[in-house]
Amino acid sequence: MSSPKTAEAGQKITLVKGDDGYEMGPRTKAAVMLLSLPESKAVEVLRRLDPHEVELLAREAANLDMIPADAMEQVASEFAHQTQQCRFVVGGGAGRVRELVSKALPGAEADRINARVEADHRPPPFRHVAQASVSQVAEFLRNEHPQTIALVLAHIDPGPAASILASLDEGQQADVSLRLLHISSAPPDVVQALDDQLRLRMAPGDEDEAREVAVDGMKRLVEILGMSPRSVETVVLEHLQEADEESYNEVRKAMFMFEDLLALDGRAVQRLLRDIDSGDLVLSLKAASEDLQALFFTNMSDRAALILKEDMQFMGAVRVRDAEEAQQRIIYAARNLEAAGEIVIPRGGTDALIG
């Protein structure tokens, strides 16, 4: 039976039962054993460990999602110890292990370890916002200060953030994007206050806590714009260019637009062609420049190029929206290939290619 890797910080551990019992690594087994012991015994175990070992064990115990009774029995049998009879430890061991650490170590040391362990398990800020409908969130945020909107968008997934940004009027889109660009971190009390306010007004009764999260405003804005309608992207970039030329150049360099495919070499274009739908290519090139069309034509066989040209001709007029959506899908394919290291997307500066 193979042993799974120890979970990353804050990542819940769900015990999975196979034919030979539950699959658990050594540290997970130690955490299960600790939580199955009577409190006095558990405290005594922790006292015999050094602070670093206590912290590792506490983190593992806090990560445990649920411990079935037969998993405890399995661990107890392996360690040849008696185990406390119970059905389940539901909701993980975070609460109990906090008490054990507090009793086992001096106050300051226990507080330090507990604080670090608890920080890993606080839910992300604005989780209730991400769970609400986009229309509900957009309606609520529309009347908020641009800095407030930017702070919320910085902490939720780019998809919903893009939809919320698109729901704002053009002036708000530009203002919020500019503020988002310059967010690097947020004071925990500010995030907490805003999260509490939104939770009370949108999801009463939720007990979630907030935590400080470092934010890369540049990265978040690029992700959001990459998933936004072209009209939103255009408004934001035009405003940004007028308001802050240097930041505009950084954002523009970080982004990758359809016409930027012109920067790809022939080998990269040929690799990209293998991953994109022919229908998307036809739609995309209908709204592309002649130079970009030529780039694709010259990097496919003569027969394939002829068929593509005929398809473009017979397709006739297409909706701009359809063409832009097809272009976006091709951009995603190019970004995925770049992330996999299969192509290089030149963006200028340190990314420029030399012969």
Secondary structure, 3 states (H helix, E strand, C coil): CCCCCCCCCCCCEECCEECCEECCCHHHHHHHHHHHCCHHHHHHHHHCCCHHHHHHHHHHHHHEEEEEHHHHHHHHHHCCCCCCCCCEEECCCHHHHHHHHHHHCCHHHHHHHHHHHHHHHCCCCCHHHHHCCHHHHHHHHCCCCHHHHHHHHCCCCHHHHHHHHHHCCHHHHHHHHHHHHCCCCCCHHHHHHHHHHHHHHHCCCCCCCCCCCCCCHHHHHHHHHHCCCHHHHHHHHHHHHHHCHHHHHHHHHHCCCHHHHHHCCHHHHHHHHCCCCHHHHHHHHHCCCHHHHHHHHHCCCHHHHHHHHHHHHHHCCCCHHHHHHHHHHHHHHHHHHHHCCCCCCCCCHHHCCCC
